[in-house]
Amino acid sequence: MALKLIIVSDFVCPYCYWLETLLDRLGEQLEIIHVPYQLTEPPAPRIDVWNDPVRRVRYAETLGPVCQAQG
């Protein structure tokens, strides 16, 4: 019997996405229900999080090694 897990996460957060991909690897051991949630309102002026050099460096330093270790 699979364990039922409800994940409420920010749909633009790279850390949330990384955790969800790890949990998805457990496959049949978990029944995962994803519930999107907007954690923060968009800033004004809007920030392009994909092309922001400060965030790119931070994500590379924090998420890069962890993601590479996970494959």
N, CA, C and O atoms as a printed pandas DataFrame, in Angstrom:
     atom_number atom_name residue_name chain_id  residue_number  x_coord  y_coord  z_coord
0              1         N          MET        A               1    0.833   -1.172    0.000
1              2        CA          MET        A               1    0.000    0.000    0.000
2              3         C          MET        A               1    0.886    1.246    0.000
3              4         O          MET        A               1    1.812    1.359    0.803
4              5         N          ALA        A               2    0.597    2.165   -0.895
5              6        CA          ALA        A               2    1.394    3.377   -1.025
6              7         C          ALA        A               2    1.013    4.399    0.043
7              8         O          ALA        A               2   -0.151    4.524    0.423
8              9         N          LEU        A               3    2.009    5.116    0.510
9             10        CA          LEU        A               3    1.792    6.200    1.454
10            11         C          LEU        A               3    1.287    7.409    0.680
11            12         O          LEU        A               3    1.881    7.787   -0.329
12            13         N          LYS        A               4    0.196    8.022    1.140
13            14        CA          LYS        A               4   -0.372    9.181    0.462
14            15         C          LYS        A               4    0.301   10.437    0.997
15            16         O          LYS        A               4    0.332   10.673    2.205
16            17         N          LEU        A               5    0.843   11.244    0.079
17            18        CA          LEU        A               5    1.563   12.452    0.451
18            19         C          LEU        A               5    1.001   13.617   -0.345
19            20         O          LEU        A               5    0.980   13.582   -1.576
20            21         N          ILE        A               6    0.545   14.649    0.356
21            22        CA          ILE        A               6    0.048   15.852   -0.302
22            23         C          ILE        A               6    1.127   16.922   -0.161
23            24         O          ILE        A               6    1.506   17.295    0.949
24            25         N          ILE        A               7    1.619   17.411   -1.306
25            26        CA          ILE        A               7    2.681   18.410   -1.306
26            27         C          ILE        A               7    2.094   19.740   -1.751
27            28         O          ILE        A               7    1.611   19.874   -2.876
28            29         N          VAL        A               8    2.142   20.720   -0.857
29            30        CA          VAL        A               8    1.736   22.082   -1.190
30            31         C          VAL        A               8    3.023   22.869   -1.342
31            32         O          VAL        A               8    3.766   23.044   -0.377
32            33         N          SER        A               9    3.294   23.351   -2.563
33            34        CA          SER        A               9    4.566   24.028   -2.787
34            35         C          SER        A               9    4.414   25.181   -3.764
35            36         O          SER        A               9    3.498   25.226   -4.585
36            37         N          ASP        A              10    5.350   26.108   -3.640
37            38        CA          ASP        A              10    5.400   27.267   -4.527
38            39         C          ASP        A              10    5.797   26.781   -5.917
39            40         O          ASP        A              10    6.818   26.113   -6.077
40            41         N          PHE        A              11    5.001   27.111   -6.907
41            42        CA          PHE        A              11    5.230   26.563   -8.244
42            43         C          PHE        A              11    6.374   27.228   -8.991
43            44         O          PHE        A              11    6.726   26.768  -10.078
44            45         N          VAL        A              12    6.969   28.290   -8.459
45            46        CA          VAL        A              12    8.129   28.897   -9.110
46            47         C          VAL        A              12    9.407   28.737   -8.290
47            48         O          VAL        A              12   10.460   29.235   -8.689
48            49         N          CYS        A              13    9.328   28.060   -7.168
49            50        CA          CYS        A              13   10.484   27.885   -6.289
50            51         C          CYS        A              13   11.344   26.719   -6.776
51            52         O          CYS        A              13   10.847   25.597   -6.869
52            53         N          PRO        A              14   12.623   26.957   -7.089
53            54        CA          PRO        A              14   13.466   25.852   -7.561
54            55         C          PRO        A              14   13.734   24.808   -6.481
55            56         O          PRO        A              14   13.933   23.635   -6.797
56            57         N          TYR        A              15   13.743   25.211   -5.226
57            58        CA          TYR        A              15   13.969   24.262   -4.141
58            59         C          TYR        A              15   12.774   23.313   -4.000
59            60         O          TYR        A              15   12.942   22.116   -3.766
60            61         N          CYS        A              16   11.573   23.865   -4.145
61            62        CA          CYS        A              16   10.360   23.035   -4.093
62            63         C          CYS        A              16   10.352   22.044   -5.253
63            64         O          CYS        A              16   10.010   20.874   -5.081
64            65         N          TYR        A              17   10.733   22.527   -6.437
65            66        CA          TYR        A              17   10.771   21.658   -7.617
66            67         C          TYR        A              17   11.769   20.531   -7.407
67            68         O          TYR        A              17   11.477   19.378   -7.726
68            69         N          TRP        A              18   12.937   20.850   -6.877
69            70        CA          TRP        A              18   13.966   19.832   -6.654
70            71         C          TRP        A              18   13.458   18.753   -5.695
71            72         O          TRP        A              18   13.650   17.562   -5.942
72            73         N          LEU        A              19   12.814   19.167   -4.608
73            74        CA          LEU        A              19   12.291   18.194   -3.653
74            75         C          LEU        A              19   11.218   17.319   -4.292
75            76         O          LEU        A              19   11.173   16.113   -4.049
76            77         N          GLU        A              20   10.350   17.923   -5.108
77            78        CA          GLU        A              20    9.298   17.147   -5.760
78            79         C          GLU        A              20    9.879   16.107   -6.716
79            80         O          GLU        A              20    9.344   15.003   -6.819
80            81         N          THR        A              21   10.969   16.441   -7.419
81            82        CA          THR        A              21   11.577   15.459   -8.322
82            83         C          THR        A              21   12.174   14.293   -7.534
83            84         O          THR        A              21   12.129   13.150   -7.989
84            85         N          LEU        A              22   12.733   14.577   -6.354
85            86        CA          LEU        A              22   13.260   13.492   -5.522
86            87         C          LEU        A              22   12.135   12.577   -5.048
87            88         O          LEU        A              22   12.270   11.354   -5.075
88            89         N          LEU        A              23   11.035   13.170   -4.619
89            90        CA          LEU        A              23    9.906   12.366   -4.146
90            91         C          LEU        A              23    9.276   11.567   -5.282
91            92         O          LEU        A              23    8.827   10.440   -5.072
92            93         N          ASP        A              24    9.240   12.141   -6.484
93            94        CA          ASP        A              24    8.678   11.425   -7.631
94            95         C          ASP        A              24    9.474   10.159   -7.946
95            96         O          ASP        A              24    8.928    9.205   -8.501
96            97         N          ARG        A              25   10.754   10.147   -7.596
97            98        CA          ARG        A              25   11.591    8.972   -7.863
98            99         C          ARG        A              25   11.192    7.766   -7.010
99           100         O          ARG        A              25   11.520    6.627   -7.340
100          101         N          LEU        A              26   10.492    8.022   -5.929
101          102        CA          LEU        A              26   10.066    6.915   -5.070
102          103         C          LEU        A              26    8.960    6.097   -5.711
103          104         O          LEU        A              26    8.647    4.996   -5.260
104          105         N          GLY        A              27    8.367    6.646   -6.772
105          106        CA          GLY        A              27    7.422    5.902   -7.594
106          107         C          GLY        A              27    6.257    5.308   -6.842
107          108         O          GLY        A              27    5.460    6.027   -6.240
108          109         N          GLU        A              28    6.162    3.998   -6.877
109          110        CA          GLU        A              28    5.000    3.296   -6.335
110          111         C          GLU        A              28    4.943    3.308   -4.809
111          112         O          GLU        A              28    3.912    2.964   -4.232
112          113         N          GLN        A              29    6.016    3.692   -4.158
113          114        CA          GLN        A              29    6.018    3.723   -2.697
114          115         C          GLN        A              29    5.169    4.874   -2.152
115          116         O          GLN        A              29    4.706    4.827   -1.012
116          117         N          LEU        A              30    4.970    5.912   -2.981
117          118        CA          LEU        A              30    4.201    7.078   -2.556
118          119         C          LEU        A              30    3.094    7.392   -3.547
119          120         O          LEU        A              30    3.271    7.255   -4.757
120          121         N          GLU        A              31    1.969    7.807   -3.032
121          122        CA          GLU        A              31    0.919    8.385   -3.869
122          123         C          GLU        A              31    1.018    9.889   -3.632
123          124         O          GLU        A              31    0.631   10.386   -2.574
124          125         N          ILE        A              32    1.543   10.614   -4.630
125          126        CA          ILE        A              32    1.830   12.031   -4.452
126          127         C          ILE        A              32    0.754   12.878   -5.116
127          128         O          ILE        A              32    0.417   12.687   -6.284
128          129         N          ILE        A              33    0.226   13.816   -4.342
129          130        CA          ILE        A              33   -0.728   14.789   -4.863
130          131         C          ILE        A              33   -0.051   16.154   -4.773
131          132         O          ILE        A              33    0.283   16.618   -3.682
132          133         N          HIS        A              34    0.152   16.797   -5.933
133          134        CA          HIS        A              34    0.805   18.103   -5.977
134          135         C          HIS        A              34   -0.252   19.202   -5.930
135          136         O          HIS        A              34   -1.192   19.208   -6.726
136          137         N          VAL        A              35   -0.090   20.126   -4.994
137          138        CA          VAL        A              35   -0.998   21.264   -4.866
138          139         C          VAL        A              35   -0.159   22.533   -5.035
139          140         O          VAL        A              35    0.636   22.865   -4.156
140          141         N          PRO        A              36   -0.326   23.248   -6.157
141          142        CA          PRO        A              36    0.465   24.464   -6.362
142          143         C          PRO        A              36    0.010   25.594   -5.443
143          144         O          PRO        A              36   -1.169   25.711   -5.110
144          145         N          TYR        A              37    0.966   26.414   -5.044
145          146        CA          TYR        A              37    0.669   27.526   -4.155
146          147         C          TYR        A              37    1.608   28.673   -4.494
147          148         O          TYR        A              37    2.814   28.467   -4.627
148          149         N          GLN        A              38    1.072   29.872   -4.635
149          150        CA          GLN        A              38    1.915   31.035   -4.894
150          151         C          GLN        A              38    2.331   31.616   -3.552
151          152         O          GLN        A              38    1.532   32.242   -2.857
152          153         N          LEU        A              39    3.595   31.399   -3.198
153          154        CA          LEU        A              39    4.091   31.797   -1.885
154          155         C          LEU        A              39    4.177   33.313   -1.741
155          156         O          LEU        A              39    3.811   33.866   -0.704
156          157         N          THR        A              40    4.652   33.968   -2.767
157          158        CA          THR        A              40    4.807   35.416   -2.706
158          159         C          THR        A              40    4.149   36.065   -3.908
159          160         O          THR        A              40    4.077   35.482   -4.990
160          161         N          GLU        A              41    3.679   37.260   -3.705
161          162        CA          GLU        A              41    3.115   38.029   -4.813
162          163         C          GLU        A              41    4.256   38.493   -5.715
163          164         O          GLU        A              41    5.369   38.712   -5.236
164          165         N          PRO        A              42    3.996   38.645   -7.007
165          166        CA          PRO        A              42    5.042   39.139   -7.905
166          167         C          PRO        A              42    5.512   40.530   -7.473
167          168         O          PRO        A              42    4.690   41.394   -7.167
168          169         N          PRO        A              43    6.832   40.750   -7.447
169          170        CA          PRO        A              43    7.341   42.061   -7.043
170          171         C          PRO        A              43    7.069   43.107   -8.123
171          172         O          PRO        A              43    6.888   42.779   -9.295
172          173         N          ALA        A              44    7.046   44.342   -7.711
173          174        CA          ALA        A              44    6.905   45.435   -8.676
174          175         C          ALA        A              44    8.149   46.297   -8.548
175          176         O          ALA        A              44    8.383   46.799   -7.448
176          177         N          PRO        A              45    8.939   46.508   -9.530
177          178        CA          PRO        A              45    8.793   45.937  -10.868
178          179         C          PRO        A              45    9.117   44.449  -10.857
179          180         O          PRO        A              45    9.853   43.950  -10.006
180          181         N          ARG        A              46    8.552   43.781  -11.811
181          182        CA          ARG        A              46    8.698   42.329  -11.912
182          183         C          ARG        A              46   10.143   41.917  -12.162
183          184         O          ARG        A              46   10.851   42.550  -12.945
184          185         N          ILE        A              47   10.574   40.852  -11.493
185          186        CA          ILE        A              47   11.939   40.344  -11.633
186          187         C          ILE        A              47   11.909   39.103  -12.513
187          188         O          ILE        A              47   11.086   38.208  -12.317
188          189         N          ASP        A              48   12.804   39.060  -13.474
189          190        CA          ASP        A              48   12.934   37.881  -14.331
190          191         C          ASP        A              48   13.833   36.883  -13.603
191          192         O          ASP        A              48   15.058   36.965  -13.697
192          193         N          VAL        A              49   13.226   35.939  -12.876
193          194        CA          VAL        A              49   14.008   35.023  -12.040
194          195         C          VAL        A              49   14.882   34.076  -12.849
195          196         O          VAL        A              49   15.869   33.559  -12.326
196          197         N          TRP        A              50   14.546   33.838  -14.100
197          198        CA          TRP        A              50   15.354   32.934  -14.922
198          199         C          TRP        A              50   16.623   33.610  -15.414
199          200         O          TRP        A              50   17.636   32.943  -15.626
200          201         N          ASN        A              51   16.581   34.927  -15.598
201          202        CA          ASN        A              51   17.737   35.634  -16.145
202          203         C          ASN        A              51   18.375   36.595  -15.150
203          204         O          ASN        A              51   19.238   37.384  -15.536
204          205         N          ASP        A              52   17.984   36.553  -13.901
205          206        CA          ASP        A              52   18.558   37.411  -12.877
206          207         C          ASP        A              52   19.926   36.854  -12.481
207          208         O          ASP        A              52   20.003   35.733  -11.978
208          209         N          PRO        A              53   21.006   37.609  -12.695
209          210        CA          PRO        A              53   22.349   37.070  -12.432
210          211         C          PRO        A              53   22.589   36.718  -10.963
211          212         O          PRO        A              53   23.307   35.761  -10.673
212          213         N          VAL        A              54   22.007   37.463  -10.042
213          214        CA          VAL        A              54   22.198   37.172   -8.616
214          215         C          VAL        A              54   21.561   35.832   -8.262
215          216         O          VAL        A              54   22.173   35.008   -7.583
216          217         N          ARG        A              55   20.341   35.619   -8.720
217          218        CA          ARG        A              55   19.661   34.345   -8.439
218          219         C          ARG        A              55   20.346   33.188   -9.157
219          220         O          ARG        A              55   20.455   32.092   -8.605
220          221         N          ARG        A              56   20.804   33.420  -10.368
221          222        CA          ARG        A              56   21.474   32.358  -11.119
222          223         C          ARG        A              56   22.697   31.856  -10.350
223          224         O          ARG        A              56   22.923   30.650  -10.262
224          225         N          VAL        A              57   23.482   32.776   -9.797
225          226        CA          VAL        A              57   24.669   32.395   -9.019
226          227         C          VAL        A              57   24.250   31.665   -7.744
227          228         O          VAL        A              57   24.838   30.643   -7.389
228          229         N          ARG        A              58   23.232   32.189   -7.054
229          230        CA          ARG        A              58   22.777   31.556   -5.807
230          231         C          ARG        A              58   22.256   30.148   -6.063
231          232         O          ARG        A              58   22.576   29.221   -5.319
232          233         N          TYR        A              59   21.458   29.986   -7.108
233          234        CA          TYR        A              59   20.928   28.658   -7.422
234          235         C          TYR        A              59   22.055   27.705   -7.818
235          236         O          TYR        A              59   22.039   26.534   -7.440
236          237         N          ALA        A              60   23.030   28.201   -8.575
237          238        CA          ALA        A              60   24.153   27.351   -8.979
238          239         C          ALA        A              60   24.953   26.895   -7.762
239          240         O          ALA        A              60   25.425   25.759   -7.716
240          241         N          GLU        A              61   25.104   27.773   -6.783
241          242        CA          GLU        A              61   25.874   27.425   -5.586
242          243         C          GLU        A              61   25.108   26.493   -4.648
243          244         O          GLU        A              61   25.696   25.595   -4.046
244          245         N          THR        A              62   23.804   26.704   -4.525
245          246        CA          THR        A              62   23.043   25.921   -3.549
246          247         C          THR        A              62   22.403   24.676   -4.148
247          248         O          THR        A              62   22.454   23.601   -3.550
248          249         N          LEU        A              63   21.808   24.814   -5.313
249          250        CA          LEU        A              63   21.109   23.677   -5.915
250          251         C          LEU        A              63   21.999   22.841   -6.828
251          252         O          LEU        A              63   21.803   21.632   -6.950
252          253         N          GLY        A              64   22.965   23.475   -7.462
253          254        CA          GLY        A              64   23.815   22.766   -8.420
254          255         C          GLY        A              64   24.451   21.506   -7.862
255          256         O          GLY        A              64   24.256   20.432   -8.430
256          257         N          PRO        A              65   25.209   21.593   -6.765
257          258        CA          PRO        A              65   25.854   20.398   -6.220
258          259         C          PRO        A              65   24.863   19.323   -5.774
259          260         O          PRO        A              65   25.109   18.131   -5.960
260          261         N          VAL        A              66   23.750   19.744   -5.188
261          262        CA          VAL        A              66   22.757   18.784   -4.706
262          263         C          VAL        A              66   22.119   18.043   -5.874
263          264         O          VAL        A              66   21.956   16.824   -5.830
264          265         N          CYS        A              67   21.761   18.784   -6.916
265          266        CA          CYS        A              67   21.139   18.154   -8.091
266          267         C          CYS        A              67   22.113   17.224   -8.804
267          268         O          CYS        A              67   21.724   16.146   -9.255
268          269         N          GLN        A              68   23.375   17.633   -8.909
269          270        CA          GLN        A              68   24.367   16.769   -9.549
270          271         C          GLN        A              68   24.564   15.487   -8.742
271          272         O          GLN        A              68   24.731   14.411   -9.318
272          273         N          ALA        A              69   24.545   15.593   -7.435
273          274        CA          ALA        A              69   24.708   14.405   -6.593
274          275         C          ALA        A              69   23.529   13.447   -6.741
275          276         O          ALA        A              69   23.694   12.233   -6.626
276          277         N          GLN        A              70   22.340   13.994   -6.996
277          278        CA          GLN        A              70   21.145   13.164   -7.166
278          279         C          GLN        A              70   21.038   12.571   -8.562
279          280         O          GLN        A              70   20.252   11.654   -8.796
280          281         N          GLY        A              71   21.830   13.098   -9.487
281          282        CA          GLY        A              71   21.808   12.566  -10.855
282          283         C          GLY        A              71   20.842   13.308  -11.687
283          284         O          GLY        A              71   20.683   13.004  -12.869
